[in-house]
């Protein structure tokens, strides 16, 4: 089997690969921001001590964490248009699904971060007259984010890897770009190998940066 990588040129990269890479990166950023936002709300619900908040949040988080992401993507893409009577499209389906799914994982990360803050910090905030929301906003959450930052970034790297699953609903992600280029140029094997190499380079580089950040935070502490 002869592998030929001579077909790689700027035109191929621009027309196929960069288009897919842009969508994968955009999906990662949007899902991370949305997942952290809704995940923090879910974490606060679970730590509220009120059953009417804790129970629904726990059901949602445990339910999402028990289902493969690809199944959630397919269910949303196929069932929601059937229910509402009109198609949503693969791109919007991917954005909504990833935010909803990742919120469950970010929720557990944030819950651990909030619980890692000593109770003395909470009491100190209460002692100076802060309300619960002020205490969380100004004292607890900033420290929790700092404590969990390496874990949040690691989950983001995993999220980027999972963006390849939108291939199942036809969204034009990075893997789809390589696959399309392989079909057009008749070099599917080379393209899949190149995709694996690029995914490895991106994820390994980000993992190295996270390790450096973790060491820096540990030294500051």
Helices and strands as residue ranges (DSSP letters): H 10-12, I 13-17, H 18-46, H 51-65, H 69-75, I 76-80, H 81-84, H 90-115, H 119-127, H 132-135, I 136-140, H 141-162, G 163-169, H 174-185, H 188-220
